[in-house]
Amino acid sequence: MRRHRGVGWMTIGATMVLAATACAKVSHALEGETPPTSAPPRAVHALHAASPTRALKPPRAPVCPLTTRARPLVEKLTSEDDPVDLPRKRAWEASFGGKEAARPQVRARLAGWPARAVVDPSSLPSNDRAFLERVAADTWRGLAALTDRENGLPVDHVRLAAPREDGAVTADADTTRGADTTRGTDTTRGADTTRGADVGDYTSISNVGLHLAAVVAAHEIGLVSDADAAAAITRVLDTLDGLETHDGFFFNYYDTTSLERSSNFLSFVDTSWLTTGLILARTSFPALAPRCSRLIDRMHYGFFYDARRHQVSHGYYVHRRARSRYDYGVLYTEARLGVLLGIGKRELPDDAWFDMVRTYPADCAGQTATPRGVRRQKVRGHTVVSGWYEWGGVRFVPSWGGSMFEALMPALVVDEQRFAPRSLGANDVAHAVVQRRFATEELGYPVWGMSPSAIPATDGYGEYGVPVLGTRGYRPGAVTPHASALALLVEPDAAVANLRALAARFPVYGEYGFYDAVDPRTGAVARAYLALDQALFFLAVADHLKPHCVQDLFASDPIVRHALPLIGDERFFDD
């Protein structure tokens, strides 16, 4: 789940069997069922790897979650959660004269701050490897700087104000008026970058997990020493030990100043990214393994699994003692990583993987395309119904929204081209190719890469994607540099060229690396650094500079080793 309360956005449609949008209220896949009124049992399932000699299980018919192809201009969903009171935070703010008066103190808690808003792209190296090394170093400095100096947690986002011709600043204004978009130079160079800036002083456990992973990656490519990396991880672990939890799970959001939980929700996907960061930390730094393992072991993934529906829940609301209305039902989304981890921990059955939808039946209304090549195949004792969409001569299994985030974020840590070359690995390449071709051929954009990102010229966040790549298909719009970084995993030459084009054409490169998004139609830039997007950007570049360094560390962990054989036998595109 990706959600920023501070900028008014949330995404929950990316991987769910159920979907609701501002345009269409759909019939939920669980009609007639009500959420459980008590915590899901933590029963241990029969979780041994399936043998090819087992009796084949019949495929489960997926319930179509769609009734219309209608789309809002920008996909934005609201939270199901309820507000959480933060008395310690309010008292801290009151000590400075109130919330607004305390904002400078929030910024002062950060480990660093950018002195320049825009970097002249002509200063970036011409050699591709040197260019990526510079981008990695700048991005890492930002990741390290935009953390709370007292507890080591990354703040959710920092948004700088954009310049105007009159010298004033306004958050995410059209930067073409205050910057030379042909050279990217900042006409307000030397201006106070704190003026009009916003700090999202809260964080998600996804942010925390990816920050741990980024520390490991920075150590791998030589940006951080052994001692400094271990110290940074230790500080985060110390903070995690003091946070409020429920039944071994961390809540989805915490205030980075008071460390109070600011959510009632336990999120499956966010838990998986925290687990991922802890796995990488314990693999890279054995001295920290006992502390990391204790946190990993207490998060029992069976908590999220509904054995009757054969699906993993979006999450659980502690204050309501109820699961979310939504389930994760589509395979090719970011949720696949969490399912693999649950199977690797022997806390989810193999069914949780094989019962996820590859393509919905052809009669499922509202799909962006009619699936082709629909067939049954036998995979490790399961009968799996497979099919594909096709666009421009390229076959692919769709994600939910057609975003690069859904497609390639799991590949940051799982080498899908190595372990699933005929299914996920081939699909990763196909999605990157269609992302590039759709933006340049269909939209006429000079740059490409669409994924959930900040909305240029506003303070909001939108779900962008290539519609033909998704079952639902988000609308195209802003281009986000982190999508190009993810493409380094599968189309490195095209990805580097696109990153260079972004920096050359738009004032989108700051002191801490690329900003979150640009609208190629107007030149407007969202001058925001988001902890999650910057971390996944950095991980992709690190995996490219030191090939497979993060993926190999992840694959060496016992949890991951147990799960990886599960993904190797399936074939997405065999006729």
Backbone torsions as a table, in degrees:
resi	resn	phi	psi	omega
1	MET	NA	134.4	176.1
2	ARG	-115.8	121.9	-178.7
3	ARG	-153.0	135.1	174.3
4	HIS	-124.6	102.9	179.7
5	ARG	-60.8	-37.8	-174.1
6	GLY	-66.9	-23.1	177.2
7	VAL	-117.0	14.7	168.0
8	GLY	72.0	40.8	179.6
9	TRP	-140.2	160.1	178.2
10	MET	-160.8	142.6	172.5
11	THR	-123.9	123.4	175.1
12	ILE	-133.1	-0.2	179.5
13	GLY	-85.5	-11.3	-168.0
14	ALA	-58.6	-31.3	-173.0
15	THR	-138.0	15.8	-170.8
16	MET	-95.3	151.6	169.8
17	VAL	-69.4	-33.3	178.3
18	LEU	-97.0	149.6	178.3
19	ALA	-147.6	139.9	174.3
20	ALA	-139.0	136.4	179.4
21	THR	-132.0	171.8	179.8
22	ALA	-66.7	-21.3	-177.9
23	CYS	-87.9	-31.6	-171.6
24	ALA	-144.8	126.3	171.5
25	LYS	-92.1	114.8	-172.4
26	VAL	-98.1	161.3	173.2
27	SER	-73.5	125.0	-176.1
28	HIS	-71.9	149.4	-176.8
29	ALA	-66.8	-15.2	-177.4
30	LEU	-110.9	44.9	-177.2
31	GLU	-56.0	135.5	177.6
32	GLY	85.1	-5.0	-179.7
33	GLU	-106.1	147.9	177.1
34	THR	-116.1	151.2	179.2
35	PRO	-62.6	153.1	177.8
36	PRO	-62.8	149.9	-178.3
37	THR	-99.3	2.9	175.7
38	SER	-139.1	167.2	-176.4
39	ALA	-60.3	140.7	177.7
40	PRO	-60.9	142.2	179.4
41	PRO	-65.8	150.9	179.3
42	ARG	-101.3	49.1	-179.0
43	ALA	-70.4	145.9	176.1
44	VAL	-91.9	124.5	-177.7
45	HIS	-88.0	169.2	171.2
46	ALA	-75.8	106.4	-164.7
47	LEU	-119.4	23.9	176.4
48	HIS	-74.0	153.8	-179.4
49	ALA	-63.5	141.2	-178.1
50	ALA	-68.9	141.6	178.3
51	SER	-100.2	143.9	178.9
52	PRO	-61.0	-17.5	-178.4
53	THR	-88.6	-3.5	179.2
54	ARG	-66.6	153.8	173.4
55	ALA	-61.2	135.2	-176.9
56	LEU	-68.1	136.8	174.5
57	LYS	-89.9	135.5	178.0
58	PRO	-67.4	148.7	178.8
59	PRO	-69.6	146.0	175.1
60	ARG	-85.4	133.0	179.4
61	ALA	-73.9	118.1	-179.7
62	PRO	-69.5	144.1	177.2
63	VAL	-89.1	125.2	-176.5
64	CYS	-68.1	125.2	-179.7
65	PRO	-92.0	1.1	-170.9
66	LEU	-114.0	143.8	175.6
67	THR	-129.1	-7.6	-176.4
68	THR	-155.2	155.0	174.2
69	ARG	-94.1	4.0	-179.4
70	ALA	-61.0	140.6	-178.6
71	ARG	-133.2	141.6	169.2
72	PRO	-74.5	163.6	179.0
73	LEU	-61.3	-41.1	174.2
74	VAL	-133.3	128.2	179.9
75	GLU	-71.7	116.7	175.6
76	LYS	-138.9	126.7	179.4
77	LEU	-118.9	151.1	-179.3
78	THR	-99.2	160.3	-175.7
79	SER	-77.6	147.5	171.4
80	GLU	-83.6	-11.8	-172.3
81	ASP	-74.9	164.3	176.1
82	ASP	-110.2	154.5	-179.3
83	PRO	-61.0	149.6	177.0
84	VAL	-118.0	128.7	179.4
85	ASP	-71.8	140.3	-180.0
86	LEU	-123.1	77.5	-175.1
87	PRO	-64.1	-36.5	-180.0
88	ARG	-68.1	-37.7	178.2
89	LYS	-67.0	-41.9	179.2
90	ARG	-63.5	-39.5	178.6
91	ALA	-65.5	-39.6	178.7
92	TRP	-63.9	-44.7	178.7
93	GLU	-64.2	-39.5	-179.9
94	ALA	-62.0	-31.1	-179.5
95	SER	-65.8	-17.6	177.5
96	PHE	-107.3	3.0	178.1
97	GLY	104.6	12.0	177.5
98	GLY	119.0	175.6	-173.1
99	LYS	-59.8	-50.0	-177.8
100	GLU	-66.7	-40.1	179.2
101	ALA	-65.2	-25.0	-178.2
102	ALA	-84.9	-9.8	-175.7
103	ARG	-57.6	-42.5	176.6
104	PRO	-60.4	-31.4	179.0
105	GLN	-70.7	-32.6	174.5
106	VAL	-61.9	-46.7	179.7
107	ARG	-64.2	-35.6	-178.9
108	ALA	-66.7	-21.0	179.1
109	ARG	-76.0	-13.7	-178.7
110	LEU	-72.7	152.1	-178.9
111	ALA	-73.0	-19.5	179.4
112	GLY	-164.1	177.1	-179.0
113	TRP	-156.5	140.4	-179.3
114	PRO	-70.9	134.8	178.1
115	ALA	-86.0	-24.7	-179.2
116	ARG	-121.4	143.5	179.5
117	ALA	-84.7	-39.2	-175.2
118	VAL	-133.0	137.0	176.9
119	VAL	-102.7	135.9	177.4
120	ASP	-64.4	120.6	-177.5
121	PRO	-63.4	-20.7	178.3
122	SER	-68.0	-15.1	177.2
123	SER	-83.8	-9.2	179.0
124	LEU	-79.3	141.9	-175.2
125	PRO	-60.0	147.5	179.0
126	SER	-82.0	-27.6	176.7
127	ASN	-73.4	134.0	-173.0
128	ASP	-62.0	-44.2	-179.8
129	ARG	-65.6	-43.3	178.4
130	ALA	-63.2	-36.2	176.7
131	PHE	-60.2	-48.6	-179.6
132	LEU	-66.9	-35.1	176.6
133	GLU	-64.4	-39.4	177.3
134	ARG	-66.1	-44.3	179.1
135	VAL	-62.1	-42.6	179.2
136	ALA	-62.1	-44.4	-179.0
137	ALA	-64.4	-43.2	179.8
138	ASP	-66.2	-43.2	-179.6
139	THR	-64.6	-40.6	178.5
140	TRP	-64.3	-40.7	177.6
141	ARG	-58.2	-38.2	177.3
142	GLY	-67.4	-42.7	178.9
143	LEU	-61.4	-39.7	179.2
144	ALA	-72.2	-36.4	-175.8
145	ALA	-73.9	-38.3	-172.3
146	LEU	-90.7	49.7	173.7
147	THR	-123.8	155.5	177.2
148	ASP	-72.9	122.5	-174.5
149	ARG	-66.8	-18.2	-177.3
150	GLU	-89.5	-28.3	-175.8
151	ASN	-128.4	-5.6	175.4
152	GLY	79.6	1.3	-179.1
153	LEU	-80.1	140.6	174.8
154	PRO	-73.7	136.0	171.5
155	VAL	-73.7	155.0	-173.3
156	ASP	-64.2	-44.6	-179.0
157	HIS	-158.9	156.4	169.0
158	VAL	-128.2	127.2	-178.6
159	ARG	-118.5	118.6	177.2
160	LEU	-88.5	153.4	177.3
161	ALA	-79.1	151.9	179.3
162	ALA	-98.3	146.1	-177.4
163	PRO	-75.8	155.6	173.2
164	ARG	-126.7	165.1	-176.7
165	GLU	-62.3	-30.0	-178.3
166	ASP	-81.4	3.4	178.0
167	GLY	90.1	-10.5	177.2
168	ALA	-77.6	172.8	178.4
169	VAL	-127.0	148.0	176.4
170	THR	-147.1	138.2	-174.8
171	ALA	-61.3	122.0	173.9
172	ASP	56.6	36.3	171.6
173	ALA	-71.0	172.1	179.5
174	ASP	-66.6	107.9	-174.2
175	THR	-72.7	-9.1	177.9
176	THR	-67.6	-16.9	-179.4
177	ARG	-84.6	-23.7	-174.7
178	GLY	-116.1	5.2	-179.3
179	ALA	-143.7	151.0	176.4
180	ASP	-81.1	104.5	-173.7
181	THR	-73.3	-11.4	176.5
182	THR	-82.4	-25.1	-179.6
183	ARG	-119.4	-16.2	177.9
184	GLY	76.1	12.8	-178.4
185	THR	-78.5	145.9	-176.6
186	ASP	-93.1	113.1	-179.6
187	THR	-69.7	-9.8	176.5
188	THR	-105.8	25.6	178.7
189	ARG	-53.6	132.1	-176.0
190	GLY	93.6	-9.8	177.8
191	ALA	-70.8	159.8	-179.3
192	ASP	-73.2	111.5	-178.0
193	THR	-75.9	-9.7	177.6
194	THR	-82.5	-18.7	-176.8
195	ARG	-67.3	123.7	179.4
196	GLY	75.4	4.4	-178.0
197	ALA	-78.3	155.4	179.0
198	ASP	-127.0	135.3	176.4
199	VAL	-114.2	121.8	175.2
200	GLY	-83.1	90.8	-171.9
201	ASP	-86.5	59.1	171.7
202	TYR	-148.5	168.6	179.0
203	THR	-150.3	159.0	175.3
204	SER	-105.7	162.6	178.0
205	ILE	-72.9	-19.6	168.6
206	SER	-63.3	-46.7	177.4
207	ASN	-56.0	-43.3	-177.8
208	VAL	-66.5	-46.2	179.3
209	GLY	-61.6	-42.9	179.4
210	LEU	-70.5	-28.9	175.3
211	HIS	-67.2	-42.5	175.2
212	LEU	-59.5	-43.7	178.4
213	ALA	-62.3	-38.6	179.8
214	ALA	-66.4	-37.5	175.9
215	VAL	-60.2	-44.8	178.1
216	VAL	-61.1	-44.8	-179.5
217	ALA	-64.9	-40.8	177.7
218	ALA	-61.7	-37.9	175.5
219	HIS	-65.2	-40.9	-178.5
220	GLU	-62.9	-37.8	-176.4
221	ILE	-99.3	12.6	169.8
222	GLY	84.1	15.9	178.4
223	LEU	-86.9	-16.9	-177.6
224	VAL	-136.0	138.3	179.2
225	SER	-74.6	165.8	176.7
226	ASP	-54.7	-49.1	-175.0
227	ALA	-65.4	-42.8	-177.7
228	ASP	-69.6	-37.9	178.2
229	ALA	-65.5	-45.9	179.1
230	ALA	-61.9	-38.6	179.4
231	ALA	-66.0	-41.3	179.9
232	ALA	-64.5	-42.1	179.2
233	ILE	-67.2	-40.8	179.8
234	THR	-61.5	-40.1	179.9
235	ARG	-63.2	-41.4	177.6
236	VAL	-65.4	-42.5	178.7
237	LEU	-62.2	-39.9	176.5
238	ASP	-59.1	-41.8	179.8
239	THR	-67.6	-44.5	179.2
240	LEU	-59.0	-36.8	-179.4
241	ASP	-62.2	-23.2	-177.5
242	GLY	-98.9	-0.9	-176.6
243	LEU	-83.7	150.0	175.6
244	GLU	-69.0	136.8	179.3
245	THR	-132.7	173.8	176.2
246	HIS	-136.6	119.3	175.9
247	ASP	52.5	37.5	178.4
248	GLY	89.9	-10.1	-177.1
249	PHE	-101.0	146.8	172.4
250	PHE	-84.7	146.6	173.9
251	PHE	-69.9	163.8	-172.3
252	ASN	-72.5	-31.9	-176.7
253	TYR	-134.6	145.5	175.5
254	TYR	-137.2	147.5	172.8
255	ASP	-75.4	131.8	-175.9
256	THR	-82.4	-8.7	176.4
257	THR	-92.7	-53.4	-176.7
258	SER	-92.4	-15.4	-176.5
259	LEU	64.5	19.3	172.5
260	GLU	-78.3	145.8	173.7
261	ARG	-68.9	139.2	179.6
262	SER	-117.4	20.9	-179.7
263	SER	-145.1	152.6	172.7
264	ASN	-98.2	1.6	-164.6
265	PHE	-102.5	138.5	169.3
266	LEU	-106.2	114.8	-171.7
267	SER	-101.7	130.2	178.8
268	PHE	-64.2	-52.5	-176.4
269	VAL	-65.8	-41.8	-179.9
270	ASP	-66.7	-35.9	174.9
271	THR	-60.8	-38.1	-179.0
272	SER	-66.0	-34.8	178.7
273	TRP	-76.0	-31.8	172.2
274	LEU	-64.7	-44.1	177.1
275	THR	-58.6	-41.5	179.6
276	THR	-59.9	-46.0	178.4
277	GLY	-62.2	-40.3	179.0
278	LEU	-67.2	-37.9	177.1
279	ILE	-61.9	-47.2	179.8
280	LEU	-64.3	-37.5	179.5
281	ALA	-65.7	-43.0	-178.0
282	ARG	-73.4	-28.5	178.2
283	THR	-73.2	-37.6	-177.2
284	SER	-81.6	-30.7	-176.7
285	PHE	-128.9	86.5	-175.8
286	PRO	-55.8	-28.6	179.1
287	ALA	-64.4	-24.6	179.9
288	LEU	-95.2	-2.2	-174.9
289	ALA	-57.8	-43.4	-179.1
290	PRO	-59.7	-40.0	-180.0
291	ARG	-68.9	-43.5	178.7
292	CYS	-64.2	-42.4	-177.2
293	SER	-64.0	-36.8	179.7
294	ARG	-61.5	-42.1	179.1
295	LEU	-69.2	-39.7	179.2
296	ILE	-64.1	-46.1	-173.9
297	ASP	-64.8	-32.1	-175.2
298	ARG	-79.7	-11.8	177.7
299	MET	-92.6	94.0	-174.5
300	HIS	-88.4	113.6	-172.2
301	TYR	-68.8	-18.1	175.1
302	GLY	-61.8	-18.2	177.0
303	PHE	-56.8	-34.2	-174.7
304	PHE	-91.6	-6.9	-170.0
305	TYR	-95.7	132.4	174.5
306	ASP	-104.1	103.9	-175.5
307	ALA	-65.7	-27.9	-179.4
308	ARG	-72.4	-38.4	179.9
309	ARG	-92.6	-9.9	-179.7
310	HIS	60.3	36.8	-179.2
311	GLN	-142.1	157.5	178.6
312	VAL	-94.1	133.1	-179.3
313	SER	-75.5	150.0	172.2
314	HIS	-56.2	-35.8	178.8
315	GLY	167.0	-165.9	-172.5
316	TYR	-141.3	132.7	177.9
317	TYR	-96.6	110.8	-174.3
318	VAL	-65.2	-41.4	-175.2
319	HIS	-69.8	-23.0	178.5
320	ARG	-99.7	-8.9	-174.3
321	ARG	52.4	48.3	-174.3
322	ALA	-147.5	144.5	171.5
323	ARG	-70.0	160.0	170.4
324	SER	-62.3	156.2	174.3
325	ARG	-69.4	-12.9	-170.7
326	TYR	-108.0	148.1	176.0
327	ASP	-123.0	159.0	172.4
328	TYR	-93.1	114.3	-174.4
329	GLY	-123.5	-11.6	-177.1
330	VAL	-100.9	129.0	-175.8
331	LEU	-66.1	-49.6	-168.9
332	TYR	-85.5	69.6	177.2
333	THR	-146.4	178.3	-179.6
334	GLU	-64.5	-17.6	-178.1
335	ALA	-68.7	-18.9	-177.4
336	ARG	-62.5	-29.3	178.6
337	LEU	-65.4	-44.1	-179.9
338	GLY	-63.9	-37.8	178.0
339	VAL	-64.7	-41.4	176.8
340	LEU	-61.0	-42.0	179.4
341	LEU	-64.1	-42.1	178.9
342	GLY	-62.7	-38.4	176.6
343	ILE	-70.0	-40.8	178.4
344	GLY	-63.3	-30.8	176.5
345	LYS	-83.1	-2.6	-178.4
346	ARG	63.9	35.2	179.9
347	GLU	-116.4	-9.7	171.8
348	LEU	-124.9	145.7	176.8
349	PRO	-77.6	160.8	175.5
350	ASP	-57.3	-29.2	178.7
351	ASP	-53.0	-33.9	-177.5
352	ALA	-59.2	-29.0	177.6
353	TRP	-83.5	-50.4	-172.0
354	PHE	-75.9	-19.2	177.8
355	ASP	-86.8	-4.9	175.6
356	MET	-72.3	147.6	-172.0
357	VAL	-78.7	131.0	169.7
358	ARG	-85.9	-58.9	169.0
359	THR	-136.2	147.3	175.1
360	TYR	-75.2	160.1	177.8
361	PRO	-57.9	156.5	-177.4
362	ALA	-61.2	-28.0	-178.3
363	ASP	-86.0	7.0	176.0
364	CYS	-76.6	108.5	-175.5
365	ALA	-67.2	149.0	174.4
366	GLY	93.5	-6.0	175.4
367	GLN	-66.5	152.9	178.3
368	THR	-76.0	-16.2	179.4
369	ALA	-153.6	164.7	174.9
370	THR	-91.5	124.1	-179.1
371	PRO	-63.0	143.9	178.5
372	ARG	-116.2	165.6	175.0
373	GLY	60.6	28.7	-177.0
374	VAL	-67.9	128.5	-176.2
375	ARG	-158.1	166.9	174.3
376	ARG	-104.4	137.3	174.9
377	GLN	-133.3	149.8	-179.8
378	LYS	-93.2	122.4	-178.3
379	VAL	-133.2	110.4	174.2
380	ARG	50.0	46.9	176.5
381	GLY	84.1	4.1	179.7
382	HIS	-118.6	146.6	170.8
383	THR	-97.5	118.0	-175.6
384	VAL	-112.5	130.9	175.4
385	VAL	-89.7	121.0	-175.8
386	SER	-124.1	157.4	175.5
387	GLY	-170.0	-177.4	179.3
388	TRP	-149.8	163.2	167.0
389	TYR	-98.3	168.4	176.2
390	GLU	-143.6	136.6	175.9
391	TRP	-145.0	129.8	176.7
392	GLY	59.1	30.1	-179.2
393	GLY	82.2	3.8	-179.1
394	VAL	-106.7	127.5	175.1
395	ARG	-90.8	143.5	178.0
396	PHE	-160.3	149.6	168.0
397	VAL	-86.0	127.9	-172.6
398	PRO	-74.9	154.1	164.8
399	SER	-87.8	-166.1	176.7
400	TRP	-80.7	-51.7	-173.7
401	GLY	-108.2	-8.0	-178.9
402	GLY	81.4	23.9	-178.5
403	SER	-98.0	154.5	178.8
404	MET	-67.6	-31.2	178.3
405	PHE	-57.2	-49.8	179.5
406	GLU	-62.9	-41.2	-172.9
407	ALA	-71.7	-47.4	-165.2
408	LEU	-115.9	-8.5	-179.6
409	MET	-59.7	-43.1	177.3
410	PRO	-60.5	-28.9	-178.7
411	ALA	-70.7	-9.9	173.0
412	LEU	-59.2	-32.9	-176.7
413	VAL	-118.2	-23.7	178.0
414	VAL	-106.3	117.2	179.8
415	ASP	-76.2	83.5	-174.1
416	GLU	-70.1	-27.3	176.8
417	GLN	-68.7	-28.0	177.9
418	ARG	-84.9	-45.6	-171.6
419	PHE	-93.7	-17.3	179.0
420	ALA	-141.9	57.9	-171.3
421	PRO	-65.4	-27.2	-176.6
422	ARG	-96.1	3.0	178.9
423	SER	-131.9	-92.3	-175.6
424	LEU	-61.8	-41.6	-178.8
425	GLY	-61.6	-46.1	177.7
426	ALA	-64.8	-36.3	-179.3
427	ASN	-68.7	-34.9	177.2
428	ASP	-58.5	-45.5	179.0
429	VAL	-63.5	-44.3	-178.2
430	ALA	-60.5	-42.6	-179.9
431	HIS	-64.9	-40.0	178.3
432	ALA	-65.2	-40.4	179.6
433	VAL	-63.9	-45.5	-179.0
434	VAL	-69.4	-36.5	174.3
435	GLN	-53.9	-48.6	-177.6
436	ARG	-66.5	-48.4	-175.0
437	ARG	-69.2	-38.4	-178.7
438	PHE	-64.7	-44.0	-178.6
439	ALA	-64.9	-42.8	-175.0
440	THR	-83.9	-36.9	-176.2
441	GLU	-88.6	-44.8	-176.6
442	GLU	-84.6	-42.1	-175.7
443	LEU	-94.5	-18.1	-177.8
444	GLY	73.4	21.3	178.8
445	TYR	-73.5	146.9	173.6
446	PRO	-82.3	-12.0	179.1
447	VAL	-135.3	168.9	-173.8
448	TRP	-145.8	170.3	177.5
449	GLY	113.3	94.6	-177.2
450	MET	-116.4	135.6	-175.2
451	SER	-166.6	163.7	176.7
452	PRO	-50.5	131.3	-176.1
453	SER	-160.6	171.5	172.8
454	ALA	-61.8	149.0	179.1
455	ILE	-92.9	114.3	178.4
456	PRO	-56.4	144.8	177.7
457	ALA	72.3	9.3	173.3
458	THR	-139.8	178.9	174.9
459	ASP	-105.4	21.0	-175.5
460	GLY	-102.7	-172.7	-178.8
461	TYR	-139.3	138.4	-176.8
462	GLY	-131.2	155.6	175.6
463	GLU	-93.8	103.7	178.3
464	TYR	-106.5	151.5	177.2
465	GLY	-168.3	176.9	172.5
466	VAL	-91.9	111.0	-169.4
467	PRO	-58.4	-34.7	-177.4
468	VAL	-69.6	-16.0	-179.4
469	LEU	-86.7	-7.2	-174.3
470	GLY	-115.8	149.3	171.0
471	THR	-60.7	-46.8	174.7
472	ARG	-85.9	-50.6	175.8
473	GLY	80.2	98.2	174.7
474	TYR	-71.3	157.4	177.5
475	ARG	-72.6	148.1	173.9
476	PRO	-72.9	162.6	179.8
477	GLY	-179.0	-115.9	-177.6
478	ALA	-65.9	151.8	173.0
479	VAL	-103.8	133.2	-178.7
480	THR	-116.3	129.8	-178.6
481	PRO	-58.8	-28.4	-178.4
482	HIS	-65.3	-22.9	175.8
483	ALA	-67.0	-39.2	175.4
484	SER	-64.3	-41.4	179.4
485	ALA	-60.4	-43.2	177.4
486	LEU	-60.5	-35.6	180.0
487	ALA	-67.8	-16.5	174.0
488	LEU	-56.5	-26.2	-178.2
489	LEU	-68.3	-24.6	-172.3
490	VAL	-131.8	-27.4	179.3
491	GLU	-135.0	68.0	-169.5
492	PRO	-62.3	-41.6	-177.6
493	ASP	-63.9	-46.4	179.6
494	ALA	-65.1	-35.8	-179.0
495	ALA	-67.0	-44.5	179.1
496	VAL	-63.3	-44.0	178.9
497	ALA	-59.9	-37.6	-179.6
498	ASN	-70.3	-39.9	176.9
499	LEU	-62.1	-40.9	177.4
500	ARG	-63.1	-42.3	179.6
501	ALA	-63.2	-40.4	177.6
502	LEU	-59.7	-46.8	-178.0
503	ALA	-67.5	-35.1	-177.2
504	ALA	-76.2	-35.4	-173.0
505	ARG	-89.6	-27.7	-171.6
506	PHE	-133.3	150.4	177.1
507	PRO	-78.4	65.1	-170.5
508	VAL	-110.8	2.2	-179.0
509	TYR	-112.2	117.9	-179.2
510	GLY	-110.5	-172.3	-177.7
511	GLU	-61.1	-30.9	179.2
512	TYR	-103.6	30.0	177.3
513	GLY	95.1	-162.0	-175.7
514	PHE	-68.7	138.7	170.1
515	TYR	-73.3	176.6	-165.8
516	ASP	-76.5	-31.8	-174.1
517	ALA	-163.6	159.7	174.3
518	VAL	-142.8	145.7	172.9
519	ASP	-97.2	107.6	-176.6
520	PRO	-63.2	-18.9	-178.1
521	ARG	-77.8	-29.3	-176.1
522	THR	-119.0	-19.5	-175.0
523	GLY	85.9	-1.0	-179.9
524	ALA	-66.4	137.4	-177.7
525	VAL	-117.9	135.2	171.3
526	ALA	-86.8	101.3	-176.9
527	ARG	-80.4	70.0	-178.2
528	ALA	-131.6	140.5	168.7
529	TYR	-108.0	116.2	178.6
530	LEU	-103.6	130.9	-174.4
531	ALA	-56.0	-45.1	-177.1
532	LEU	-66.3	-49.1	-176.6
533	ASP	-66.2	-39.2	179.0
534	GLN	-66.8	-37.4	-179.3
535	ALA	-68.3	-44.7	-179.9
536	LEU	-68.8	-33.5	173.2
537	PHE	-57.7	-49.1	-176.4
538	PHE	-64.9	-41.8	-179.9
539	LEU	-61.4	-40.5	179.8
540	ALA	-64.9	-42.7	179.1
541	VAL	-65.8	-40.7	178.7
542	ALA	-62.4	-42.6	178.9
543	ASP	-64.5	-24.4	177.5
544	HIS	-82.8	-44.6	-177.5
545	LEU	-66.1	-39.6	174.3
546	LYS	-119.8	90.9	-165.0
547	PRO	-49.0	123.4	173.0
548	HIS	64.7	20.9	-174.5
549	CYS	-62.2	-43.8	-179.8
550	VAL	-75.1	-42.5	179.4
551	GLN	-59.6	-42.0	-178.0
552	ASP	-68.5	-39.8	175.9
553	LEU	-60.6	-45.1	-179.1
554	PHE	-62.4	-43.7	-177.3
555	ALA	-66.4	-20.7	-178.0
556	SER	-81.3	-10.4	-178.1
557	ASP	-76.5	142.8	-177.6
558	PRO	-58.1	-37.6	178.9
559	ILE	-61.0	-46.9	-176.5
560	VAL	-70.9	-40.9	179.1
561	ARG	-57.9	-37.0	179.8
562	HIS	-66.9	-32.1	-174.3
563	ALA	-89.4	-30.1	-170.3
564	LEU	-58.7	-37.4	179.2
565	PRO	-58.5	-21.1	-177.5
566	LEU	-63.9	-28.9	-168.5
567	ILE	-98.4	0.0	-169.1
568	GLY	-88.0	-20.2	-170.0
569	ASP	-92.7	-19.9	-174.7
570	GLU	-73.3	146.7	177.3
571	ARG	-123.6	120.4	-177.9
572	PHE	-78.9	-33.9	-163.5
573	PHE	-121.2	12.5	176.1
574	ASP	-69.7	133.4	177.8
575	ASP	-73.7	NA	NA
